[in-house]
Amino acid sequence: MVAYLDNAATSFPKPSNVIESMTAFMAQNGATSGRGAYQKALLSDQLVFQARSKTARFFNHPDPKTVVFTKNVTEAVNIALKGFLKSGDQVVTSAVEHNAVWRCLKMLEKNKGVCINVVPADKNGQTSPESVERALTFKTKLIVFNHASNVLGTVQPIQAIGEMANLRHIPLMVDTAQTAGHFPIDMQDSHIDILAFTGHKGLMGPMGIGGLVLSPNLDIEPLISGGTGGDSAYPYQPDYYPNHLEAGTLNVPGIIGLSSGIDFINETGLEGIHSKIKMLYNYAVHQLDTIPGIELYGPLDAQKTVGVIPFNLKGCPPEEIAFYLDQKHHVMIRAGLHCAPSAHQLMGTLERGACRIGLGYYNSKMDVDQLVNGLRGYLRNKGAVLCI
């Protein structure tokens, strides 16, 4: 039996309706969206608009036209940050950002002189809204936070930060890569102005699709210019959404897969998905804590995390552990720095990295038991004396 425990990277398996809808489109339609007036092209247009509408409703956003599709959340983040921030602007961000945000900000710092103000966090990656408020200055043009850390799993107080940002008239951008599909996210209630999402994690869709959900009053310069299927004689990128930020052929099969993933979540129930992952998280923490020499990181509280558990075995290389688990026990986990060195700096694991499990809706207690048995087998094989 195979235990897939890397859902924080990509959810697996995918719901059957996701696979079936993508296959049906590619087998029976295959037409480009926005590029034709024949029946199949118009149906493709309709399917894309339906996906925009579902995505907008899913995040409680009023305008489907300002749902912009990209190839992943990293591209979405780059479009938003590079298109919004200008030379001399200050941006406030968390101490546990993924490189999708952090490297983009550092490039803007280097190339545009954007000032980055990092808000401190505790050892579990938790940030207080008061710390965010203290970091704001008259130069602050944007607050950008991940909703949950991909390393520690820590969920940030986005609603409180959003309320404070709204009072100060500062836009809030949220990276929902780890939470969309696991947590209810209400853009209106949390005062989120820019929401970046990816389809291949909690939203149960395929790789290669992500996007932005935008407040319509934001001025964001396009990162890419090109054909949009309309206004072809106009020499500049159109100034209306979604065409303003979408250039080139859309990934229609991926958009359809995302749409079907949202259908699956709505039909299953977001609260049920969230409850199951919380149950598995508590079970996994309890079982892992019985392993000799284990070091668990993060809040270790299902109410404060997104189903991610980082750990190490004292004195043992994380990559070696992950390789052994895969080869000998058919357990798949992630090892390394997880593209988020700042989170590892907080954990004290910047030099060696850590193992990470990411729990998903399709996991079970049996998967956790298989992991624990594998870790015990690793210790026996390695020799407990060497690791403790």
ChimeraX attribute file (.defattr): number of C-alpha atoms within 10 A of each C-alpha:
attribute: neighborCount
match mode: 1-to-1
recipient: residues
	/A:1	9
	/A:2	11
	/A:3	20
	/A:4	23
	/A:5	25
	/A:6	21
	/A:7	26
	/A:8	28
	/A:9	18
	/A:10	22
	/A:11	25
	/A:12	20
	/A:13	13
	/A:14	19
	/A:15	17
	/A:16	11
	/A:17	15
	/A:18	23
	/A:19	17
	/A:20	12
	/A:21	19
	/A:22	22
	/A:23	16
	/A:24	12
	/A:25	17
	/A:26	12
	/A:27	9
	/A:28	9
	/A:29	14
	/A:30	16
	/A:31	20
	/A:32	19
	/A:33	23
	/A:34	17
	/A:35	16
	/A:36	14
	/A:37	11
	/A:38	9
	/A:39	11
	/A:40	16
	/A:41	18
	/A:42	17
	/A:43	16
	/A:44	23
	/A:45	20
	/A:46	14
	/A:47	19
	/A:48	23
	/A:49	17
	/A:50	16
	/A:51	24
	/A:52	24
	/A:53	19
	/A:54	20
	/A:55	21
	/A:56	20
	/A:57	15
	/A:58	19
	/A:59	17
	/A:60	15
	/A:61	21
	/A:62	14
	/A:63	15
	/A:64	20
	/A:65	17
	/A:66	22
	/A:67	26
	/A:68	20
	/A:69	29
	/A:70	26
	/A:71	18
	/A:72	20
	/A:73	26
	/A:74	22
	/A:75	19
	/A:76	27
	/A:77	26
	/A:78	18
	/A:79	22
	/A:80	24
	/A:81	22
	/A:82	18
	/A:83	15
	/A:84	16
	/A:85	20
	/A:86	14
	/A:87	12
	/A:88	15
	/A:89	19
	/A:90	22
	/A:91	23
	/A:92	22
	/A:93	23
	/A:94	25
	/A:95	25
	/A:96	31
	/A:97	26
	/A:98	24
	/A:99	16
	/A:100	17
	/A:101	22
	/A:102	20
	/A:103	15
	/A:104	17
	/A:105	24
	/A:106	16
	/A:107	13
	/A:108	21
	/A:109	18
	/A:110	11
	/A:111	10
	/A:112	16
	/A:113	15
	/A:114	19
	/A:115	19
	/A:116	17
	/A:117	18
	/A:118	16
	/A:119	21
	/A:120	18
	/A:121	16
	/A:122	12
	/A:123	17
	/A:124	19
	/A:125	27
	/A:126	23
	/A:127	23
	/A:128	17
	/A:129	20
	/A:130	12
	/A:131	14
	/A:132	20
	/A:133	15
	/A:134	9
	/A:135	17
	/A:136	20
	/A:137	12
	/A:138	8
	/A:139	11
	/A:140	19
	/A:141	19
	/A:142	23
	/A:143	24
	/A:144	21
	/A:145	26
	/A:146	26
	/A:147	26
	/A:148	30
	/A:149	31
	/A:150	29
	/A:151	32
	/A:152	29
	/A:153	30
	/A:154	29
	/A:155	22
	/A:156	21
	/A:157	17
	/A:158	23
	/A:159	19
	/A:160	15
	/A:161	23
	/A:162	25
	/A:163	17
	/A:164	19
	/A:165	22
	/A:166	16
	/A:167	9
	/A:168	13
	/A:169	11
	/A:170	16
	/A:171	19
	/A:172	24
	/A:173	27
	/A:174	22
	/A:175	27
	/A:176	22
	/A:177	28
	/A:178	30
	/A:179	27
	/A:180	24
	/A:181	28
	/A:182	24
	/A:183	18
	/A:184	14
	/A:185	20
	/A:186	15
	/A:187	24
	/A:188	15
	/A:189	11
	/A:190	19
	/A:191	22
	/A:192	26
	/A:193	23
	/A:194	25
	/A:195	27
	/A:196	29
	/A:197	30
	/A:198	33
	/A:199	30
	/A:200	27
	/A:201	25
	/A:202	28
	/A:203	28
	/A:204	30
	/A:205	30
	/A:206	25
	/A:207	17
	/A:208	17
	/A:209	26
	/A:210	26
	/A:211	24
	/A:212	28
	/A:213	26
	/A:214	26
	/A:215	20
	/A:216	16
	/A:217	7
	/A:218	12
	/A:219	12
	/A:220	18
	/A:221	18
	/A:222	19
	/A:223	17
	/A:224	13
	/A:225	16
	/A:226	17
	/A:227	17
	/A:228	21
	/A:229	15
	/A:230	11
	/A:231	12
	/A:232	12
	/A:233	6
	/A:234	8
	/A:235	8
	/A:236	12
	/A:237	20
	/A:238	21
	/A:239	13
	/A:240	11
	/A:241	15
	/A:242	19
	/A:243	22
	/A:244	21
	/A:245	28
	/A:246	21
	/A:247	20
	/A:248	12
	/A:249	14
	/A:250	18
	/A:251	17
	/A:252	23
	/A:253	26
	/A:254	24
	/A:255	28
	/A:256	25
	/A:257	31
	/A:258	30
	/A:259	27
	/A:260	25
	/A:261	27
	/A:262	25
	/A:263	19
	/A:264	21
	/A:265	20
	/A:266	13
	/A:267	9
	/A:268	11
	/A:269	12
	/A:270	17
	/A:271	15
	/A:272	13
	/A:273	18
	/A:274	20
	/A:275	15
	/A:276	18
	/A:277	25
	/A:278	21
	/A:279	14
	/A:280	21
	/A:281	27
	/A:282	15
	/A:283	16
	/A:284	21
	/A:285	16
	/A:286	12
	/A:287	16
	/A:288	20
	/A:289	13
	/A:290	11
	/A:291	15
	/A:292	15
	/A:293	16
	/A:294	18
	/A:295	14
	/A:296	20
	/A:297	21
	/A:298	23
	/A:299	18
	/A:300	21
	/A:301	15
	/A:302	21
	/A:303	13
	/A:304	18
	/A:305	23
	/A:306	28
	/A:307	32
	/A:308	28
	/A:309	27
	/A:310	23
	/A:311	21
	/A:312	21
	/A:313	20
	/A:314	14
	/A:315	13
	/A:316	19
	/A:317	17
	/A:318	21
	/A:319	17
	/A:320	12
	/A:321	22
	/A:322	22
	/A:323	17
	/A:324	19
	/A:325	23
	/A:326	17
	/A:327	10
	/A:328	11
	/A:329	19
	/A:330	17
	/A:331	24
	/A:332	23
	/A:333	23
	/A:334	22
	/A:335	23
	/A:336	20
	/A:337	20
	/A:338	19
	/A:339	16
	/A:340	22
	/A:341	22
	/A:342	21
	/A:343	26
	/A:344	25
	/A:345	16
	/A:346	19
	/A:347	21
	/A:348	14
	/A:349	17
	/A:350	16
	/A:351	11
	/A:352	17
	/A:353	22
	/A:354	30
	/A:355	24
	/A:356	29
	/A:357	25
	/A:358	27
	/A:359	26
	/A:360	30
	/A:361	20
	/A:362	17
	/A:363	19
	/A:364	16
	/A:365	14
	/A:366	11
	/A:367	21
	/A:368	24
	/A:369	16
	/A:370	18
	/A:371	26
	/A:372	20
	/A:373	17
	/A:374	21
	/A:375	23
	/A:376	16
	/A:377	16
	/A:378	20
	/A:379	21
	/A:380	11
	/A:381	10
	/A:382	13
	/A:383	11
	/A:384	13
	/A:385	9
	/A:386	10
	/A:387	15
	/A:388	13
